Every structure is written in structure tokens, then in C-alpha cells.
């Protein structure tokens, strides 16, 4: 069960990062709001051998969900800017810092929910073989991530 949960979280993180990068890329005027989405699609098309129909389905999922993600990504960017401004503004203000941190956490929760929705929809597009290939890619990615993580503290 723990392995499945870790795999799901890894897939989720990868999709969320790709979506976030695509939106962030678009917010900065680099190729429009779909900037990195096409790069992500290319990766999945090559690695998972997506058919033309699957590509169209994934694109439709993206187009449907993009309006829900854009305001959340803008809010995340604003939260970061506000926190940087607060940190540079002088003496530490715990009340303001906690308020910004709470807002950031709520936005992150909403992004995770959106991500779970997108991932669920995209997984329905894949064949059993493609899901297996994706699981192998994720396992390899997870192993690389573990190599870079510090060991857990000793009891």
C-alpha cells in the first residue's frame, strides 16, 4: 500500500510540476499558457507511445482544467512575492507571516486537489501497458530522488 501511495504521489508531483511549469511559462510570456505542456506531451508521447487519439484526449483534459489551475498558480506566485516583501520589510511579524503561510498552504491544497483530478483523468486515457511503463518511469524517478534525500534521523 505504501509503495502504491508513493507511486501515486510521485506521478502527482511530476504532473503537477509539469502543469505548474506550463502555467508559469505562460505567465511570463514564453510561448503562451501552453508553453511546457507541449514539451510534457512530447515526453509522454515518446515514452508511453501515446496514440493520436490519446494525445487529443490528454490535450482536452488540459484545456478543460487549465482555467482552474491558472488562478491558483498566480496566487502561489503572489504568495511568494508577498512573503519575500514581508521578510525584507524589517522586523519579523509573526502574525503576518502566519497569515501568509496559511494562505500559501490553502492554495497548495487546492493545487493538490486539481492535480489529483487531472492525474485521475489522464490515467483513464492510458492502456494497461502504458500504465506499467509509467509505473517503471516513476519507480526509476523515485529511486533517483531517494539517492538525493538525507537519511532519516536515528532514533
N, C-alpha and C positions, 0 to 999 in steps of 0.2 A: 504493500500500500504506500509506504513511504517513497519507494522508487517511482511509482506512478505519479505521486504528488509532486515530486521533484521534477520529473519529466514535464509535467503539465506547467509547472512554474517556469521551467526553462523555455518551453515553447512560448509561453505567455510573455516572458521577458523579451525574447527575440522578436516576436511580433510587435509588442509594444514599442520597443526601441526602433524598429523599422518604421512603424507608423509615426512615432514621435519625430524621428529624423525627417520623414517626408513632410510633415506639417511644419516643423521648424525650418526646413529648407525653403518651403513655400513662403513662410512669414518673412524671410529675409530676401525674397525676390530672386532666388536661384532656381529658375525653371518652373515656377508656379507651385501650387499646393501639392502637386503630384510628383515633385522633384525626385525623391528617393524611392517612391512607390514603384516606379518603373524598374529601378535597379533591383529592388527586392523581388519583383515579379520575374525578372530575368534569372535571378538566383534560383528561385523556386522552380521556374520552368526548366532550367538546365538540370538541377539536382533531382527533381522529382518527376521529370518528364511530363509536365502538365500538358494536357491536350488543349487545343484551341478553345474548345467549349469550357474546360475548367478555367482557363485564363480569363475568359469572359465572365464566368461566374464569380471568380475572385475579384475581378475589377468591379463588378456590380455590387459586391459586398462592400468594397472600399468606398465606392461612390455613395452608397446608402449611409455608411457610418461616419464618413468624413465630417459632415456638418456637426455631429455630436462631439467629435474629438477636437476640432479647431478651437472652440472657446475654452476648452479645458487646457489645451496647450498654451494658449495665450495667458490664461490665468496662472499657469505654472511659471511662465517667463516673468509675469508681473510679480508673483510671489518672490522669486529670486531677486529681482531688481529691488523690491521693497526691503527685503532682508539686508541686501548689500548697503542700501542707503541708510537703513537703521543702524547697522554696525559702524558705519562711517560717521554717523551724526554726533557722536560724543559719548557721554556716559551710558553704561548699559541700562536699558529699560526692560526689565523682566516682563512687565505686563504687555507691552507692545510686542516683544519677542515671542511670548507665548501665543498671543493672538495671531501673529503671522504664521507661526509654526502650526497652529491648529488649522488655519485656513489652508495651508500647504498640505497637511495631512488629509483633509477632506477632499481636496482636489485630486490628490493621489488615489484616494479610494475610488472616486468617480472614474478616473482613468483605468484603474484595475477592472472595474465592472465593465467598462466599454471594451477593454481588451479581451476579457473573458467572452463577451458576446461575439466579437469579431473572430476570435480563435475557434469558438464553437461552430460558427457558421462556415469558416474556412475548412475545418476538419471534415465537415459533411461533404465537401466537394471532392476530397481525396479518396482514392481506391485503397483497399487493404494493403496492397504492395507499397503505395506511396506513403501510407501511414507508417509502415515498417521502415522505409527509407528515412523518413523524417525522424522517427524514433532513434535510428542509428546516428543520424547527424546530431541530434540533441544530446545523445549519450556521449559522443565524442566531445562536443562543446562543454558539457558538464564536467567531463574528466579534465579538460584543459583549465576550466575555471577553478576546480579543486586544487590544481597544481599551484595556483597563484594565491590561494587563500591561506592565511596563517592557521597553524594547528589550533585546535580548541584548547582552552586553558586546562591545565592539570588540576585535578581535584585535591 
